[in-house]
Structure formats: C-alpha cells, structure tokens
C-alpha cells in the first residue's frame, strides 16, 4: 500500500479479510520519513451493480504513529474508496481517500488530503 498526501508518503504491506461479503477488516504496517505506522480499519463494502469485481467501501479505525523524533501519536483514519478484484486473476486493486485526525500532546491536527493506493494478492 502507498499512503500519500498531506504529510509524509508511507509505503508498506497491508492485508484485508472479509468476515462476510459486506464486512471486512484491513491492517497495514507503513514506513516513511523516519515513521512507522500501524493501523487497522473496519470496512463496509457494497458491490456496484453492472461492474463485476468492483465495489465501494467506507472504513474507520485507529492508527499508531511511531517516530524517531517524538512520542507515539494516535490517529483516527477513515477511508472512502473503490476496490476492484481482477476477474480470473488472484489480484485486487484499490484507491481511496483517507482523511486522518492526529492526536498528540493535548492537541490535534486534521489531514484531509490523504489518499491510499493498494495492490493485493487475493487468497480464496
């Protein structure tokens, strides 16, 4: 996964598991600019009729940002995006908007301009 936009660009592995056809969870371990980010999300998915393999999703979850230069920061990450499972191939692609609210030392910061690009191998 690549997480880009306001702030640092982050890159790292992520995994998604569907508990039911519409409900899933995603976890990611991201690295970049002396940061390590561990995040998890609950995601609600809905298929787009007439577009095989394409679905939209909405998610939210916690994120922990570990930095070499400061204390650990906690954030709340949301997502609104599209997920496409390539027909007859074990691959899926995703693109989403990921606004983030970061909480640190009695203050907070809203980062609305964050986006995620994902590429996953699909086990079935």
N, C-alpha and C positions, 0 to 999 in steps of 0.2 A: 504494500500500500504506500502511496505517496500522499502526504498531507501538506498542502501548500496554502499560501495566502498571507494574511496579517501575521507577522512574527516569523519564526524560523520555519524552514522547509524540513519536514520529517519524513523518513523512509524506514520501512521495516515490515516484518511479516504480520499477517493477520489471519484469523480463522473465523468462519461463520458456521453455525449449526442451527438447523431448523428443528424446533420442537414439535411443531405442527406445520401444515402448509403455509400458514399466515404469520406464525410467531417464531422469531429466531433470536439468537444472541451472537454478538460479534466481539472478539477480543483482539487487541493489537499491542505490539511492542514496537515502538518507533524510536528512531535515533536521529540526531542532527544538532549542530551548533552547540556542542557540549551539553546536550539534553538527552535524557532517556524518558520516554513517556509510556506509561502502562495505562491502557484504557479498556473499558468494556461497555457494551450497549445492549439494551433490549431493542429489538426492531420489529415493527409491524409491517408485513408485506402484503401487497394486493396485486394480483395479475392484471395486466392491461389486455382487455379483450381484443382479439384480432391481431395480436402481436405475440406469436409463440415465443416463449422463453423470456419475455420482457415483463418486469414488474416494477412498481414504485414501492418505496419504503420510507418509513418515518421512525426515527430512533432517538434514544436518550440514555445517558449513562455517565458514570464517574470516570475521571481521568486523574492520574497522579503524575506530576512533572518533577523529575529529579534533575537537579542542575549541579554542575561543579562549582558554580559561583554563588549559590544562595540556598536557602532552605527549600524543602519539598513544597510544591504548590499543589493545591487541589483545584480541579475544574469540573464543570458540568458541560458535557459535549452533547449536542443534538445533531441529527442528520435528517436530510430530506433528499432522496436521490432515486436513481434508476439502477436496476440490476438486470443484466442480460446473461442468461445461460445459453451458450452456443449449442445449437441443435447437433446431435450426433458427435459431440466432442466433450471431453471432460474439463471444459474451461468456462469461466464466468468472468464478466467484466462489470465494473460498477463505477458510477460517478455520482458524487453528492456534494451538497452544501453543508458545511459543518460549523455553524456558529458555536463559539465557546465562551463561557463565563469563567474567568480565572479568579480564584480567591487566594489572597496572600496577605499576611501580616496586618489583619484588620481592614484590608482594602479589597477592591475587586476591579476587574478590567473585562470589558466585553469586546470580543474579537469577532465581528460579524463576517469578515471577508476570509473565511477558511473553506477550503474545498478538498475533497478526497478523491483519489483515483485508485481503483483496486483491480487486481488481476489475481484470480484464484484458480487452483486446481480443484475439481469437484469430485468427491467420493460419493458413490451411490450404492 
